[in-house]
Structures are given as structure tokens and as C-alpha cells.
Amino acid sequence: MGELRLKLVDLGSELLNGHDAWYFLQPREEARVAKPALGALRLNIWYYRDHVFSSHKYNQLRNVLLDSPAVNPITSSAAYILGECVSNKVDAAQPLVRVFFQANKIVPLINKLADNEISKVQDAITLFRGTSLVSKCMDEFMKIAGLHYLHDTLKPILDEIFTERKPCEIDPLKLKDIEQLDGNIANLKRYVQKIFNAIVNSALVCPNVMCQVFCGLKQAAVRHFPDSKEVRYLVVSGFIFLRFFAPALMGPKQFELTTEAPDAQTARTLVLISKTIQSIGNVVGARKSQHPYKERYMMEIHREFMDSSNIEAVRNYLDVISSASRQHAKGIETPIVLKEGFMIKRARGMKKFGLKNFKKRFFCLTNESFTYAKKKGEYKY
């Protein structure tokens, strides 16, 4: 196609503040032959260069951050200020969760941040619905601590959905043949029922560290909203259903629940299942005057699953996972993956410097070890 040679050294200090410019893509030197124009193409490219020092170089910064839960008010802590310094809260949440998780201080951090946010809310129904630092920390925390729990709970049923590829479209406006509606409703009900049963029956295997965080969230919410009977369920379901199970069902590839991208029909099935599971999570903490559905075609599905027995099952599940003193709790037995990807490794014992001495390897950094192999999955975490 062409090439562009840009000397980063010439940009100097401009790289530190961000360099934004358009460059013309020129034909390669060996291919400067007149050819018919095929159109134009614009590429948006980011270049990052990270400098990583030895671990002891970060000791002072690490200690300042780890002292954040003990700072009163929490808004004066280094962790909170870091979240205020970035435009995207995810940029602060991701490293903070990993640092505090590794130091076994993630629970007090989230509890202090959550207590501060809850104290500013007037209506309990709006708890953690924004893009605050604590919300993003919870998203990142659940993805790290609960990944194996998520796989154990959802993956067998998702594998079945991807294998069977049964139609589940229940919107009459999207159906070519309305006679398929009854069969599609039956397919969707069967899948939702399996997902629902898997979730509510998995309370005792929810990672203990997640239960500790949910317990802290519930206690803070009840303390600030003592007159609300639903807040104890609302604050937990808002994370475990709306920001954990529902997104994983909607985009299973992002949570490593599948390696293949779903086709259009399967993707639509996952959307409908995710909508239903999200609504079930909403209804346990919703006011009676609120409707759990927005689309009329979802009415029959909601009637099927919004009965008193299912609501009670969800509340029992939420009670168990938000109880720090529960018995038979399963801790995190599998190492937590902090970072993985490709790296360039230099061969051992090779004194000469050359391209042959460097190999591309897939690495995995957990809270217990650092391993690498030629391909992902060739080693056990």
C-alpha cells in the first residue's frame, strides 16, 4: 500500500504532550510506478512508549497509594486524586485495582470509595449508575476476581447456545415468518431458565473476596438509607447482574467465554438473554410502580420469570454473596491473571546480538507467578 517514515527523535518533547498530525502515505521506493487511483484511506494510529523501571523504584508511590483507605476523607487520598486527574476513569481504575489486589487491600479501598459516593446520593435507585471511579474499579475488580467464577457459571450454557444456534427472536417486527414466534419464545425461555438456575445456584462458589466487597457495599447502603427495604438488594444486584453477568452474556468474547465471534442470530439471542437477566436483577430492588421491561414483545418472557418464587431465589442469592460470615465459602483457588500478552524474549546463553536471538512469546502474569510459552494455553496458570 505504501509507507511513512517518521523519526520520533525529531519530535522531541512534543511526544510527552501528545503529537497529533496528518501525514501523507507515500508509495514505497521500489513501487513508484504509475497506477490507477483506487481512492483514499485514512488511518488513525496511536503510538505508546512505556518506560518500566525496577520494582523498588515504585516503592514510595506504591506506599502512598496503598495508604489511601486510611486517609480521611477518602477524597484527599492519592487513589481518589489519581481518578480525578484522568479524563477516562478506566485509566486510573485498572492499575489501582491491580496494585491493591496484589497487596490484599482492594476490599478497604472499594469500601471507602463506595461509602463516599453513597453519601452523596439522594435517591437509592440511582446508586452507582454513573461512571465514577468506584464503579470502574468494581467493573475491573469483578472481571479479575470473578473470571473463573463467571466461566464455571455461564460457559457450559453459552457453549450450548453457540453449538445449537437455535432462533430466539421474539420481536414480531423482526420476524419474516410470524409462525416461528411460539417456537422462538420456547427456545429463549429454555436458555434463560438455564442461565437463571446456574446463577442463583452458584452463590456458594462466588469468590470470597467478591463477597467481602458486596458485604461492605450492602452495609454502607443500609447505613445511608435505613428506611429503604430494597437498597440491600439494589446495591448488590446493580453490580453482579447489571455490570457482571449481563455484559458477559452480551459480549462473551470480551470475557474469554468464547473464542469465536457470534453470528447475527446468536448475537441477537445473547442480547435477549442479557436483557432478561438484567431485568431480573433490576426487579428485586425496584419500586412496585416501575415496569421491568421497555419493549412490549418482552412482556411474556418477563411474566414467566418475574414471579414471586424467582424473585425470592434472586434475593436469597444476593443475601448469600453479600454475607461475609457465610460458611463453606470458596476462596480464590485459581491464580488471578493480572496481565497477559506477547513479549519479545532474548535467548539464554547467546552472546552475539542478532534477530535470531529474540523470540516472540506469550506471557501470563498472575498474583503468584510469571510464565510464558510459544502459544497461549500451552502452560497452566
N, C-alpha and C positions, 0 to 999 in steps of 0.2 A: 504493500500500500504506500509506504513512504517512511520517512524517519525525521526526527528532530533531535538535534544535539544541543543540549543546554548545559553550560558549565555552571554548576551550583556555586563554585568558588567566587564567580564574578558577582553573584547576588549579594554576598557579604551578609551584613546584619539584617538585610531585608527578609531573610529566611526566618529570623526569630519572630518578626511581627506578622509574618504571613505574606506570601507573594501571590498576587492574583493578576493574571495577564493572559492574553490570547496569542498563540503562535501559529504561524502558517506551516502546515505539514508538507514538506518538500519531497519530491521523488528521490529515491536512492541514487547515489552517484552512478552505479552500474546500470541503472534502468532509466536514464534520461532520454527516452525515445518518445517521440510524439505519439500519443494515444488519444482516442476519443474521450471526451469528458463524460464521466459517469455520474456526476453530481457532487455534492459537498457533504462532509461529515464532520460533526463537532464532537470532541471528546472532553469530558470533564474528569480531570485526573488530580488525585491528591498524592503528595509525596511527604512521607513522615520519616524522621530520623530520630531514634531514641538512643540516649546515652545511659547505659546501665552500669552502675558502679558496684563495688563490693558491698556486701550486706551491712558491714559495720558503718559505712558512710551514711546510712539512713537511720542510725540508732536514735539520734536526737529528734528527728522528725517523727519517727515511729512512736517514741515515748510521748511526745506532745499529743499526737493523735489518740493514742490509747488511753490517755488521761481524760479524754472528753467526757465520758459518762460521769465522772466525779466533779465536773465543773458545774457550778450553779450561778446563773441559769445556763441551761444547755446551749442557748443562743450565743453565749460567749466562748464556747468551746471551739477548738481547731477544726473538728469534724464538721460542725454546723457552718462555720465561716467558709470552709472549703466549698460546701454546697452552694453558698451564696455567691461565690466568685466565678462560677461557671454558668454559661448560658443554658447548657443541657445538663440536668441533674444526673443523668446516667453517667456522665464523665466523672462525677465525684462518687456516685454510689458504687460503681463496680470496684474500684480499688479499695474503697473504705470497707466494703463487705469482706473482701479477701484478707485484708490486714487484720481486721477484728475477728474474723472467723479463725484465722490461724492462731491468734492469741487467746482464743476462747473467751472473747469479750463481746461477741456480737449481740448476745441477749440484752445486757445492760444498755448498750448503745441504742438499739431499736426501741427499747422500753422508754428511755429518756426522750428520744426524738418523738415518739408517738404520744407520750404524755403531754409534751409541749404543744403538739398540733391539736390534740383533742381539746385542750383547754381553750383554744381559740374558736372552736366551733359552737354555733348556737343551736343548730338542728342536727340531731344524731344521724338522720338519714343521709347527710352529706359527708359523713366521715370518710376520709382517705379517698375521695373521688377525684382529687386533683393530681398534679404531677409534682408533688413535694419531694423533698429529699428522703423522708422516711418511707414514702410509697415506693420510690425507685429502689431504695435499699431492701425493702421487703420483696420486691419482684426478683432482684438479683439473689437475695438470700434463699428464697424458696427454690429458685432454679438450681442453685448449688447444693443446698442441703437436701432437697426433695427429689432430685433427679431419679435416683434409683427407686424411690417410693412411687414416683409417677410411672416409671416403666413397669414395675410389678403390678400396679393397679390397672393401667389402661392398655398397655401394649398387646396383651393377648386378644382383646376385643378389637382393637384397631387393626391388627393383623387379619382378623376375620373379615372386617369390613373391606379392607383392601383386596382380599382374596375373592370374596363373593361378588363384590361390586353390584349389589342389588339397588335398584332405583328406589329413592325415598322422597322424591319431590311431591309435596302436598299442596303447593300453590296452584290453584286451578288455572291461573293466567299463564303459568309456565309449562303446563302440560299440553302435549299435542293430542293425546287421547285421554279424555276425561274418565274413561272406563278403567284406567290404570290407578285411579286415585285410591280406591279401597286397598288394593294390594300394596301401594306405596306407604299408606298410613300404617299398615300392619308391619311392614319392614322397619319403618322408623321407630315404631313403638317397641319392637323387639330389641333393636340396638340400644335405644335409650334405657330400657329396663336393665339390660346387661351392664351398661355403664353405671347406672344409678346403684345397682346392687354391689358392683365392685367397689364403688367409692364408700358407701355407708358401711360396708363390712370390712373396711381397711383401717379403721380407727386405731386398732392396737398395734399396727405396724408403721404408723406415722412416726417419722424420726423424732426422737425425744427433744432435740434442740428446737424443732419447729413447735412442739407442744409447749415448751417453755416460753417461747415468744408469743404464741397465741394466748397463753395464760396471762402474760403481762398486759397484752392488748385488752383482754376482757376486763381485767381488774381496773385498768385505767378508765375504760369507757363507763363501767358501772359506777366508779367513783365520781365521775363528772356528770353523769346522767342517772342519778339514783331513782328517778321516777319513771324511767323507761324500762319496760319489761322485755322489749325486743333487742335492746342495744347489745346485750351479752352475746346474742347470736349474730346480729348485724355486723359487728366489728370483725368477727372471725370469718363469717361466710363471704364478706366483701373481699377478703384476700384468697382464701382457699378455693372458693368457687369461681369468683369473677376474675381473679388475676393469676390463677394457677391451673385449675382443671380446664376451664373454658378456653383460655388461649392455647393450651396444649392440644385440645381437641380441634380447634380451628386451624392451627398450624403445626401438625405433629413433626414435621421435618425439622423445625427450629428447636424442638426439644429432643431430637435424636430418637423419636419414637418410630420413625421410618426413614429409609434411605431414598425412597422414590417420591417424586412429586405426584400428588393425586391428580387423576384426570378430572374433567369438568363435573362429571356426575358424582364421583366420590367426594370431590371438594364441596359440592352442594350438600351432600349427606352430612359431612362433618360440620358444616355451618348450622344445619338444622339441629343436629345433636347438641352442639355447643350452645345454641340459643336456649334449648330446653333446660340443659344443666345449669346455665346461668340464671334462668328464671326460677328454678328450684332453689338456688342459693339466695335469690332475692326475696322470695315469698316468706321465708322463715323470719325475716326481720322487717317485713313491710307492714304498713298500716293496712287495716282491713279495707279501707276505701280505695286502695290502689289496685289496679289491674296488673297482673304479672305478664301480660302479653300486649304487644302493639299491633301485630298482624292478625286479622280475623282467621286466616287459614291455620293459625297455630292453636286456635281455641280448643279443638278436640284433643290435641296432644296434651295441653295443659290440664284439661279436665281429667285426663287419665292419670296424671302424676301429681296433681295438686290436692289429693285427698288428705284427710287427717292422718292416716297411717304413714304415708310417705313423709309428710311434714314432721311428724314425731320422730321418724327414723333419722332425718337430717339433723334435728335438734339433738338427738342422742349422740350422733356422730360428732357434732360440734362441741358438745359437753365433754366428750372423752378427749378429743385432741387439744382442748384448752384447759385440761386439768394437769397440773404439774405433779400431782401426787398419785397419778394413776398407777396401777400395778401392771406388771407384765409389759411395761413399755419397752419398745425395741429401740435401742440406741443406734447411732450411725456405725454400722459394722463395716461398710464398704468405704474405702478412702474417698475423699471429696476431691474431684477434679477442679483445680484452680485455674489451669491454663493448659491448652494443648494446641499443636500446630506443627508446622515444618521448621526445621533449622538446618544450618549447614555445619557439619561436623568434620573436624580435621582428623585424619587417620593417625592412630598412635604409632609412635616409633619412627615416623617419617621425618627425616631431617631436611630433605630438599623441599623447596617451596614450589608448588605447581598445582594446576587444576585437578590433577588426578588424586591429589592428597585430600580433597574435600568431597564429602558425600552428603546428599540430601537425606535427612532422616525425619521421621515423625516422632515428636516428643510428647510426653504427658507429665505434667507437674501436679502432684496431689499434695494433700496436707501431710503425707507420710513419706513420699519418695519422688524421685525424678527418674523416669525411664524413657528409652527411645528404641525405635526399631525401623526397619525399612518401610513398613506399611502400618497403617492404623489397624489395631486389632491383633497384631502378631504377638503382643505381650499381654499379660494380665495385670490390671491395676492393683 
